Amino acid sequence: MSPALILTRAAPPADILAADANDPLRGFRARFQLPEGLIYLDGNSLGALPAATPARLARAIDHEWGHDLIGSWNSHDWFGAPRRVGDKIAGLIGAGAGEVIVADSVSVNLFKLLTAALERQAGRRTILSEPGNFPTDLYMAQGLARMLGDRALRTVPADDIIAAIDDDTAVVMLTHVHYKTGRKLDMAAITAAAHAKGALVLWDLSHSAGAIPVDLNGCGADLAVGCGYKYLNGGPGAPAFLFVARRLQDELVSPLAGWMGHARPFDFIDDYEPGAGITRFACGTPPMLSLIALEQGVDLILDADPGLIAAKAEALSEMFIRSVETRCAGLGLSLVSPRAFADRGSHVSFAHERAYEICRALIARGVVGDFRAPDVVRFGFTPLYTRFSDVWAAGDALADVLETRAWDSPAFRVRTAVT
Amino acid sequence: MSPALILTRAAPPADILAADANDPLRGFRARFQLPEGLIYLDGNSLGALPAATPARLARAIDHEWGHDLIGSWNSHDWFGAPRRVGDKIAGLIGAGAGEVIVADSVSVNLFKLLTAALERQAGRRTILSEPGNFPTDLYMAQGLARMLGDRALRTVPADDIIAAIDDDTAVVMLTHVHYKTGRKLDMAAITAAAHAKGALVLWDLSHSAGAIPVDLNGCGADLAVGCGYKYLNGGPGAPAFLFVARRLQDELVSPLAGWMGHARPFDFIDDYEPGAGITRFACGTPPMLSLIALEQGVDLILDADPGLIAAKAEALSEMFIRSVETRCAGLGLSLVSPRAFADRGSHVSFAHERAYEICRALIARGVVGDFRAPDVVRFGFTPLYTRFSDVWAAGDALADVLETRAWDSPAFRVRTAVT
């Protein structure tokens, strides 16, 4: 994405400029370090760099690691960081203090919570999910089922989930906002239906936390995991988080009985004893540099009014869909995401048989969305830094790519891995 | 550890100064950013900051994350980093290319390899280890045994391990250099004895990799894990690594079937298929900032001659033991580590009933070792940056603390968690 690739763009119309000028969140964009001229609609894959993060990390590197060295575990409270940042994230997802901890990756956290849930739900053999859920969610459940032998992952379409919950369902594992389609599931209704049948629910918040309202305790949720490097702007591969409702914490034991989850890790005794509360779901030593970056990203979001974030997520995505409906009609795109904002998150996807090449052609025009196999191009709207003029220009670029069949260029056909 | 705490020290004798002047590794100290006046003997807990790391991380933060954003997974080969850095670490531990990958924490990697080993060793029920092994190793095995129900962790003293291996032993799990005592086990002999009984061996290299010679393939080793933030100088909580001998890679499947270990992660298909070779032991998205810091630390060690590193580890630790034997005789210390370097790693431990307070009193004198419950004070010697004059001064400070009973001060009794 060198600056040379960024084309000169037409000025947006007055109403678009007015929307940016009147945006109550407009001041937040300056708190991110974004490349000049780039329209970045992939914050749902890797969030942008908060402007305060480089200096914070430089201090962590030079002063905490370099100068204070091992003492920083105490003097800079590295030890407390997983719970401290967890408590901050709790404020974004309707959880209470002591219900969230930062640890490991989404994948590893899924394994911990699924395993603990299966143990509690003795006699029930099924993990219920939907086909096409984010692959790592399905894979982790498959790995666990393979390991245990007598449990199985069962998938049914999202619309059939509630009907499929039965006495054999140990845990329902769903992603709140679907990574590909952006469809948002009804957390309250599915959780209530699961509880009525004695099942637990594990929610993956990777594509919702930080972008749209999540109310775990308001929905009576049991368990959740989520990603640190998408809307939380924690940097590439930032550690993930997990939530266990307080009422369940004493009943659940992590299979990954690492020393950081021990009741007294520095007693160095031979026998594992799970720590109190959410601490027992920690495992090994956390990657502090990545964790400190995550804290900066979370702090930034906490400065914004969550109602304004949600309203802007709706306005941005609605404007984009309308723009595509108007300007790209008849050009082969079909909306994959639900049309109504009430049914989706903050990203919007379209299918096209040449989706991969379209994605590449857009990147060449300085508009970064992403491709999701086999035929989806996906655009993420991050309320804190995406402008209405960005959305307008992205629609313009997309129309141009389709009208000119820019995607026919052989240059856009070479496949590379894209997250 | 403010500079105000550093006392003026006596100048070392001429032979000590000569040893530093003649040290063939003396140039490496300037490649670390160490606090002025501090004698840091805890690089076996958190390695010091390589001088090149801040600039490398600033580039990763500003340019790769901030500017190139999601494209960096390809353009800066973030995708390839776990295997690339793994291949570099392989060069330090006698492994081949494609046998090591950087992933997760030591704890999580232990779980992956123990589980995969147990599955392969069907019919054998025991994980054999030693009491007092690093707690997370024992805890992870306990968590796994608890989860599976029909397997168990059995511990016998290190000297009895070989005799204890029997037809029920699925895997022997040992730490090559003991975290507390510094005792080094005979990797070749134990591995051969295990193989003779049909057992596998999993070696934890956390306290050996980067400090003393390790020859996994020379010993016919099966499996290993190791730490990124000790002698590899990868920074606090740097990701860990794992080794699977090439001959075993196709037979073993990770229970943590994350998408980064899938054969084709970007096909986004519903069914897990383990990737080729060592890649299948990756799990979730790696913490890139911490991983990039680790690569700097590993690159630095690779610039040094491993024979010189080992020779200096011996010379430093031998000098320290002699110094304590001479200057602290009769003052209540007893050597916990093996006397002969052939039987230990690069750290040395002494027991004393007031070990905790002694450790605090030394820190107040600018000498940083660490305390390990219940009664051990531990000193790590990092050949690339520890000087002979540091070792001399540490011995001097220790003698002073003991002679003056400085540890009797109430200020040193307050306990804080120390890694």
Interface residues (C-beta under 8 A of the other chain):
Chain A: M1 Q33 L34 P35 L38 Y40 D42 S45 L46 A48 L49 T53 P54 L57 A58 I61 D62 E64 W65 G66 H67 D68 L69 I70 G71 S72 W73 N74 W78 F79 D104 S105 V106 S107 V108 F111 T115 E119 P131 G132 N133 F134 P135 T136 L138 Y139 M140 Q142 G143 L144 R146 M147 L148 T155 K180 Y229 G235 P236 G237 A238 P239 A240 V253 S254 P255 L256 A257 G258 W259 M260 H262 P265 F266 D267 F268 I269 D270 D271 Y272 C283 G284 T285 P286 P287 M288 L289 S290 L291 A293 I363 V368 D370 R372 A373 T416 A417 V418 T419
Chain B: M1 Q33 L34 P35 L38 Y40 D42 S45 L46 A48 L49 T53 P54 L57 A58 I61 D62 E64 W65 G66 H67 D68 L69 I70 G71 S72 W73 N74 W78 F79 D104 S105 V106 S107 V108 F111 T115 E119 P131 G132 N133 F134 P135 T136 L138 Y139 M140 Q142 G143 L144 R146 M147 L148 T155 K180 Y229 G235 P236 G237 A238 P239 A240 V253 S254 P255 L256 A257 G258 W259 M260 H262 P265 F266 D267 F268 I269 D270 D271 Y272 C283 G284 T285 P286 P287 M288 L289 S290 L291 A293 I363 V368 D370 R372 A373 T416 A417 V418 T419
